[in-house]
Each structure stands twice: as structure tokens, then as C-alpha cells.
Amino acid sequence: MKNIVEPIKNKKDLERIECYLEKQSKRNRLIFVFGINTGLRVSDILGLNVEDVEGKSYVEIREKKTGKYKRFPLNSKLKALIKEYLAVERSKKYSLSETESLFIGKKHYRLDRSQVYRFLNDACKQLGITANVGTHTMRKSFGYHFYKKYNDVALLQKILNHSSPNITLRYIGIAQEEIDLSYNNFEL
């Protein structure tokens, strides 16, 4: 069986990862919080420029994978973290301009997905979180917790841009979770 990246289903683990990342890097924390609060693919998060988020209530992008237009509101937590992050980044000698990439590496280039993969895996390893983690874990975690809170697969399907509710449930691990639960509660 191939390695399938999983959502992080325990909210406390999400909080622990965020706290760990905050101690490591405000940038990495913001990437993680962005992912688990918006459900964006990592390629779309890393494709953001300062002007896409600074002082905004909504983000408007064209998804890299699908080419589809997407518009979504920034919650208050994200707005505060973006403001704090930009204040720190702009205080540095190179200072981010509004047309620059929001997330840059040490050499002042746009961050790439392998760097996100490394810091996310490192955080989970350090915290003893055993889920199979990759960059898609953020998107899947968003989907899982959104579904658990609202129980609205049709809306989540639309948000994640999936073609069917079954794909969405399988994607966030609900289909397998429900199968496992039914087996555990069935006895002859």
C-alpha cells in the first residue's frame, strides 16, 4: 500500500504543532496556520504575495492546480498573524515590498514545498505525532475539522473543489474512519 498523507485529527496536536512552529519561526507558523484555516494547497499558499493578504479581509487567487478562481475570507487569527509576520519581516534589512512573495527563504527566494515538508515533518517527529505527514496534511486537517464541525460534505466538497462527496470523504479520512467504526461496532 502506498503512503497516504493523513489529516491530523486531534485538535490538541494541531495546537502543539503551532506552538512548536511559533518557537522556530513566525513564517513557518503562519504557513501552517494558513493551511489548516483555509484548506489551500501548499502551492497556492507559497504562491501568495504580500499584496494578496496585507490589510485584506478576503484573499482572491487562481488555483495553481485547477486554474479556478477562488475567493475566501481571512479569519481574525490569520489577519493578526499576517500583520505580526509582516511587521517582523519588514523590520529586517531587506524589507518585503508589497509585490514580493509572502513566504521567502534565507536566500530571499520564494519558499518551496520541500522546505514546508521538512519543517512540518520535523515538528511532528519532535512532538511524537505519528500521523503520516506531508504538505497535504494541512489541507486534509482543514477538511477533516471543517466536516466534523459542520457535517456538510457538499459545502466542503465545493471549498476543496472536489468532483464528488465520496472523493471529499475519502480525502479527509472520514470514509475509512466510518468503515473502521462500523467494523468495531459489529459482532455476530
N, C-alpha and C positions, 0 to 999 in steps of 0.2 A: 504494500500500500504506500502511496506517495505521501510525503509530509504535507499535511494540510495546516495552514496557519489558522489559529483559533482566536476567538474573541476572549477577552479577559472578563469573565462572568461575575467575579467578586468585586463589588464597588470599593471595598477596603483596599484591594490590591491596586486598583486604579489610583486611589489616593496615595498609596505608598509609593507607586512609581512616580507620580507627580512630585511628591516631596523629595524623593531621591534626585530627580532631574533638576529640581529647583536649586539644590545644593551644588550640582555640577555645572549648570548653565541655564541662564534665563531663556536663551534661544531654544535649547532642547526642550525645556519645559513648555514653552509656547507652542512648538511644533506638536508635541504630544497632546496638549490641551486642545489645540485646534483640531487635531484628528478625531479625538473622542467626543468633541462637541459639535462637529459639523458633518462627519461622515465623508469628508472629501478623500479622494485617493491621494497618496503621498505625492504623486507627480503634480497634482493640482495645488497642493499646499506649498510645495517647493517652487512652483511657478508664480507664486504671488509676488507682486512688487509692493513697495511701501505705499504707493498711491492707491492701491487696491483696498487697503484697510485703514489707513490713517484718517482718524476723525469720521469714519463711516459708521453707519448703522447697518448697512447691507453690503454684502460682497456680491459682485457680478463677475462671472468668469465664463469662459468657453472651456468645457472639459477637454483635457488632452486626449483621453481615450476615445470618447464618443463624438467630440466636436459639438456637443449640445450646449446651449446656453443654460446657465444655472445662476439663480439669484437666491440668496438666503440671508436672514438677519444674523448679526453678531450678538450673542448674549452678553449680559453685563460683565461676566467674568472675562470673556475674551477681550472685550473693549478695554478693560482695566489692564490686562496683561500686555496687550499690544501697546498701550500708552506707556507703560512702565518699561517695556523692552526697547521701544524706540528712544525713550529718554536716555537709557543707558548706552545704546548703540551710537546715538548722536553725540554723546559726550566724548567718544573716542576720537583719536586724531584723524581718522579717515572719514568720519561722519557720513552716515547714509543720506543720500538725496532721495527725493520722493519718487524718482523714476527707477531707482535701483531695486534689486532683488531684496525681498524682506529677509530672507534667510541666507546668510553668507558664511563661508568657511574662513579659516585662518588666512588664506591667501587672497581673500576678498573676492572669491568666485562664488556663484550660486551653489548652495549645498546640493549634494546629490543623494539619491535614495540609499546608497550603500552606507553612507555616514549615518543616516537615520536608523537603518537596520542595526548597525553596530551599537549605537548608544542605547537603543531600545532593548536589544538582547543583553547587553551588559547590565542594564538596570534590573532586568528580570532575574538574571543569574545572581547578581549581588543580593537581591531580595528573596531568593529562594522560590520564585514564581516559576512553576514547572510547565505552564502552557506552552505550546509550540508557537513561538512569537516571530513575527515578521512585520514589515511595514504595514501590511494589510490588517494587522491586529487592531490598529486604531479604528479603522473604518468598520471592521466587524464588531468591535466593542461598542461603538456608537449604535450600530444597528441592533445588537442584542439588547442593550439597555433601553433604547427607544421602544422596541417591541414590548419588553417587559413592563414598561411604564404605561404605554398607551394601548397595547394589544391591537394595533391597527396595521395589519400587514399590507393593506392596499396603499396606505399613506407612505409607509416605509419603502415599499416597492417603488413608488414614484420618486421619493427622495434619493434612493440609491440608483435609480434609473435601471431597474431590472425589468425583464420582459414578462415575468410571471410571479405570483405569490409563492409558488413552490420553490423557485430559484432563490427568492429572498429568505425564506425559512431555512433552506439548506445552507445558504451562505452564512447566516448568523449562528448556525449550530442548533437551531430550535427543532428542526425535523428529527435529528438524531437524538436530541435530548428527550423528545416526546416518545420516540421509539423505545429508548432505554427505560424510561419511566413506566411505559406500558408493560414491558417485559418484567420489570421488577415488581410490579403490582399484579402480575398474573401467575396463578398457580393452580394446577389441577390436582 
